C-alpha cells in the first residue's frame, strides 16, 4: 500500500480534480504502472482515492 500512496502523491498531487477525472476517463496508466511496479488497476484506484482526498480539502 505504501507504493500506492507514494505513487498517488508523486503522480497526482499537482493535478486538479478535473485533470484527475480526465486521466481516469482516458484509462491510460501503463507508463505509471511500469514506473511504480504496480498494476494499471492499482493506478486507477490510487487516482480515485486522490480525488476523494482532494475533495475533502
N, C-alpha and C positions, 0 to 999 in steps of 0.2 A: 504493500500500500504506500510505503514511503516513496517508491518510484513514481507512482501515480500523482502523489501530491507534488513532488518536485517537478514532474512533467507539467502539470497544470499551472503551477506558479511560474515556471520558466517560459512556458509557451504561450500562455494566455493572459497573464496579468495586465499587459498593456493594451489589450483589446477592449472595445466597448461590448456591451451585451449584444448589441445588434450584429457586430462583427463575429462574435462567438456563434450566434444563431445561424449566420450565413455559412460559417465553417461546418456546422452540423448538417445544414441543408446540402452543402456540396459533398459531404461524406467522403472527403479525401484525407485520410490520416496516415497513409503508408509511410511518408518520409519521417513524420514524428514517431511513429511506432517503431521504425527501424532504429532511429537515433536513440530512443529510450529503452529499446528491447522489451516492449510491451505490445499487446495486440491492438489492432485498429479499434476493436470494440472497447477496450480499456481507454483508449484515447477519447473516444466519443463520450464515454461515461464520465471521465475526468472533466471534460469540457462542460457537460451538463451540470456537474457539481459546481464548477467555477461560475457558471451563470447564476445558479441559486445563491451562491455566496455573494456575488456582486449585487444581486437584487436585495439582499438583506441590508446592505450599507445605506 
